[in-house]
């Protein structure tokens, strides 16, 4: 090992070395990956890393950065048969070289039967679940497959800065993968112990109970590190840039909002299904609606124009990261960058070259980076920029906090400015308010719909 760990990393290592498992709940940028590598080195044997697709490049370079030559690192991409072949070839090569294998794959890859079978057939000493909140849904297929695979690994580590993006329920599936028995053995048992049910049909969690007892159960298996305690970072500020919907867009928004409000009052829209029902409202606020066939129709360009103005005011080579939600957001971001006389690259689920685009942007070959929050909010270093714009806001508090931390992290030497382009008197406002206050977004939006009265345009 050629890296000297910080004091908090050494403490985490010592805490989990004898336990054999652990949950490293630490802010982004505090070095969770190095702690995992220290433990994997001590536990010896092959290492399996499961993570979001955007984080694969981190595990491609970090092992040799800290432990040159310790593992044969294999992070294959592309079609599943190619990944299975790479796994088998790497296992053979690692055996021939008398060193362990470190293999990384994205969570979704487990849905492939052939890769899952190959992973189950391999002996793994350490399983690292990076950004483990991604498996928080107990009934999710990926989450259940991770749990099954974890049972075959001698040591398991959870790594995340956002262990509870929405509620304590998010802990259950993560600890199920880390060590069964720390928490109740079923999701129903967990809810029965810690949740009070109510709401529509009695199927909503309305509050939590026995939280102190829950904390006592997980604390021995948990290490926490807050960025403010272990790092010395520059300050940051948040600025809201309000835009007004033009009359035609306001009428379209109000019509959809009225229908949705009626559904809320009838009880057919709850916090559990609000996101899907509200996406059309969010798209209208962004400037787009769709035909019955799903084809986009431009309604207005208020947000795009506001972004263009902001980019125009920046120095030509000053880097800026702009987060969007929909593909139409990314298109608008590129348009605004181009009209401002700048150039832009993209990280998103619709392009297969996101990792190349990131490297190109980090090399300074374009000032602007359009990032789809779900695809680029985690595991990547965007600290080249001290400016970030939220063209749209995610419904996920975890994704939002991850996005913030991509810029305000170790390596950032300048004060950070976050700009939020918000369409006034729309769902934008409610989502942004909930995120900034760390509230549950869906519940906040539903409450706002229940408490609001229809806005009518006088035009």
N, C-alpha and C positions, 0 to 999 in steps of 0.2 A: 504494500500500500504506500503510495507516494503522497497522499493527501493527509494533512493534519486536521482531524475533525474538530469542530467547535465543541465547547463544553456541553451544550445541550445534546449534541449528537452522541457524545460519549456516554452521557447519562442514559439516553434511550437504549443504546447498545447494551449497557450493563443491566438495565431493567429486564430486557427481553431475552438475553442470552440463555439464562437458565430456564425461563418459562417455556421457551420453544415456540411461542406464538405471540402476536401482539398487534395492537392497533395504533399506528402512528398518526394521530390527528394533529397535524401541524400546518400552519399557514403556508401558502404557496411561496416558494423561494427560500424556505428554511432548511433545505437539504434533506428531505425525507429519503430521496433515492440513495444517498450515501449511507444513511443508517441501514437501509435494507441491504446494501452491498456488504457492509461491515458484518452484519449478522449472517448473510449467506456465505461469506468467506469462512466465518467461524464454524458454521454448521456443516460446511463442506458438501460436496455432491452437486448434482445438476440443479439448475435454477430455472423455473418457469415464471415468466412475467406475463400477466394479462393486463391490458390497459386500453384506453381509447386509441383509435387509429392515429390521431394526431400526435400521440405521445411516443409512437414506435421509434421515431428518429432519436429521441432522448436515450432510449435503452440501447440504441445502436452505437452510441459514442461514449456514454458515461462509464461503463465498466472498465474499458481500457484507459480512460482518463484518470481513474483513481487506482485501478489495479491492473497495470499493463500486463497482458498475457495470462492473467489468472484464469479466465474462462475462454472457451471458444464461443464467441458471440455469433448467434444466428438470428437475424430479424428479417425473414423473407416477406416479400409482398407479392401481389398478383394472384392468379388463380389458385384455388385450394390444392389441386394436385401438385403444383409446383412447390407449395409450402410443405406438403407432406414429404415430398421427395427431398427437400432441403433439410427437414428435420432428421430424416433417416441418414442422409449423407453426413450431416454434422455430428450425429451421435457416433457414427463409425469413425470419423476423423478425430473426435475428442477422445475416444477410447484409444486410438492409435497413438495419440500425443500424450496420453496419461494426464489429462486434465479434464475438469468438468465442463459441461455445456451450459450456456445461458441462452435460452430460447424465449423470444417475445412474440406475442400475437395479440391482435385486438379482440375484445370481448365477443364481437359478433362472429368471429371466425369459428367459435365453438359450435355454431349452428350447423356447421358442416360435419356430417357423420364421420367422414374419413379422417379429418384432422382430429376430431375429438377422440376417435378410437386410437389414433397414433399417440396422442398425448397420454391417454389412459394406459397404454402399453409401455410407457417409459417410466423409469423410476426417477422421481423428483424428490430432492431433499427439501428445497425451499420453493414455496409458491408466493409470489408477490402480486397483490391485487392493487395496482396503481389506479388512483382516482376511484377508490372502491365504492364511492356513492353511486357509481354507474350500475351497480347490481342491487340497489336498494329495494326494488320491487319484489316482494316475496314470491309472488306467483308468476313472475316473468320467466320465460323459458331460459334466457341466458343466465339469469340469477340461479335458477335451479341446476343448470348444467355446471356452473362454477362450483356450487356447493358439492355436487357429486365428485367433481374432479379434485376438490380440496381434500376430501376424505382420503385420497390416495397419496397425499403429500405429507411428509414428516413435520414440516414447519410451515406456518402460514402467517403472512403479514398483510395488514390493511394499511394503505397509504391514502390519505385524503386530507384536504384542508377544510372540507365542508361535509362532515359526517352526517349532519341533519339538515339537508337543504330545505325540507318542509316541516318535519315534525320528528319526535322520538321514534315513530314507526319506521323511519328510515334506517335505524340502527339494526333492526332485527335480522334482515337478510345478510348484512355485512358480517355480523357476529356469527351467524349460522355457518358462513364459509370459513371464518377464522377458527372457531372452536365451538362445536355444538355443546350445549349445556351451560354456557355462560348466561344465556338468556333462555326463557321458556322454549320448549322444543318445537312449538308450532306458532304460526302467525296469529291464529285464533287465541292461543294461550297468552301470547304477548298482549293482544288487545284486551283480553279479559282482565289481565293483571294491571295494565297501566292506562287504559283508555276508558272514558265515559262516552257511551254511544247515545245518539239522539238525532235530531234533525229530521229530514224527510225520510219517512219509512223506518227511522231508527237505525239507518245504515251509515250515518256520518259520525266521525269523531268530533265531539263538541268541546272536550277538554281532556287534560291529562291528570293522572293521579299517581301517587307512590313514586314520584320522580327521585326523591332522595334514595329510596331503595334501589331504583334502577341505576343511579350513579354508583352506589356501593358495589353493585355487581360488576359493572364494567371498568371501574377505576383501576383495579389491579392489572388489567390487561391493556391499559390505555396510557399512551404518552402524549402530552399536549405541549405544543410550542407555538406561541403567538409571535408574529413578526415584530410587533412593537417591543417585545421583551428581549428578543435575541438579535435583532438587526437594527442598524442605524441607517434609516432611509430618509430621503428628502421629503418635504411636505407635498400634499396634493389638494386640489380644489375641485368642486363640482359646480358647473354652470348650466342652467337650463336656458335653452334657446326656444322660445315659444313661436309657433306659427299658427295662423288662422286658416281654417278651411274656407275656400271660396263658396259662394251660395249653392251652386249645383252639388258640390261635394257634401256640403252640410245637409242638404235635403236627402241625399242618398244615405248619409250616415244616420240621420234621424229616423228615416224609414226602417232601417235594419235594427236600430236601437229600440224603437218602439215594439217591434215584433219580439225581440229578445227579452225586453222588460216584461211583456205579457207572459212569456214562457217562464220567466223567473217567478212571477207572481202565481202562476199555475203550478209551480213546483216541478216542472219538467226540466229545468236547468238548475243544477246544483254545483257546488264547488268541485264535485268529482268529474263533471262533464263540461265545465264552463269553457275550458280552453278551446275545444273544437268548435263550440257554438260561437265563441267570440272572435275567432280568427278573421272572419269577414269584416268585422268592425275594425280590427287592427289594420287590415289591408287598406280599407278606405282611408283611414288616418294617414297611411303611408302614401296614398295617392293612386291606388289601383283597386279596381273591382274585377270581377270575372263574369263571363257569360255562363249560361247553363251548361255549355260544353267545356267549361274550365279555361277558356281563353282569356288572357288578361286584357283589360281595357283601362287606359290611362284616364284618371279623373282630375288630377291636379299635380302641380310640380312644386308645391310650397316647401316641402321638406328638402327636395333636391336643390331648389334655389338657395335655401338657407345654408345647406352644406357647401354649395359652390361659393357663396359669399365668404364663408369661414375659410375655405381653402385658399381663396384668392388673397386673403389678408395674411396668410402665412408666408414666410420667405420661400422662394421657389424650391429650394432643396430641403426644407424642413420636413422630416418624416411625420406622417400622421397615420394612425390606425383607425379605421371606420368599421364599426360593427353593425351588421344587418341581420335580418331574420329570414326574409323570403328571397328567392332568386331575383324578383323584381327590385328588391332593395339593392342587391349587388349591382344590377344593371344601372340603377340610378346613381350609385356611388361612382361607378366608372364614368358615367356621363358627366357628373359634376366635376370630377377630377380632370377630365379632358377639357371641359369648358373653362376651367380655371388655369389651363396651360400647364398642367402637371401630367404625371403618368401614374398608372396604378396597376397593381397585381392582385391576385385573389387567392384566398384560402377558403375552400367550401367543399361541400359534398358533391358538387356537380363537376368538379375538375379532378382529374387523376394526377395532376402535377402540383398539388398544394405544397408538398415538401420542397419541391424545386423552387416554386414561387417564393416560399419563405426564405430560402437561402439566397435567392436573387435579391429580395428586398433587404435582407440583413446586410448584403454586400453593398448596398447603397445605389442600386441600379434603377430604383424608382422611389419616389417619396411616399406614395400612398399605398396602403394595403387594405383591401376590402376583405373583411373577415365575417363569414357566417358563424354566428355565435356557437351553434351546436358543434361545428366542425373545427373551430379554431380557438375555443375559449379555454382549453386546458393544455397543460404540458408543454407549451411553447414559450420562447423568450421573445417578447416584443419590446424590450426595453431600449431598443434603438430610438424609439419615439417617446417624446414627453407629452404628446397630444393624442387623445383618444376621443372619438365621437361615437355616441350611440345613436345611429340613424333610426334604429328600432330597438325595443327592449324585449328581452326574453321573459317568459313566464317563470323561469326557473331561477330561484335565488342562488342556487349552487353555481349554475352557469354564469350568472351575472358576476358573482364574487370572483370566480375563476378568471373571467375576462378582465376585471379590474386589476387583478394580480399579475396578469401577463405583462403589464406596463410598469406598475409600481412594485418592483422586485429587486433583488441584488443585481448590481450592474447598472441600475438607474442612478444617474448622478445629478439629474436636474429635477426641479419641482414639476409635478405632473398635473396637467389640466385635463379634466374629463368634461366633455360637452354632451348634453342630452337634448336632442331635437324633439320637442314635444308638441303635438297638435293640441291646442287648448280645447277644453270642454269635450274631451274624448276619452276613450279607454286608455290612451297613452298616459294621461295624467294619473289614472288610478294605478296602472302597472308601475309607473315610475315611483310613485309615492310608496307603494308597498315594498318595492325593492330597496329603496333608500332607508326605509324603517325596519327592514328585515322581517316583514310580515308575510303571511301566506298570500300569494298574489291572487289565486283564484277566489279565495274567501273575500279578499278586499274588493275585487271587481264585482262579485255578486252583491256584496253589501252596498256598493255604490249604485248598482242598478236598482236595487230595492228602494234605496233612499232618494233616488233622483226623480225628477219630473221631466217629461219629454221636452226637448228643446225644439222650438219651431223657428224656421227661417222666415223672416219678413220679406224676403226677396221673391 
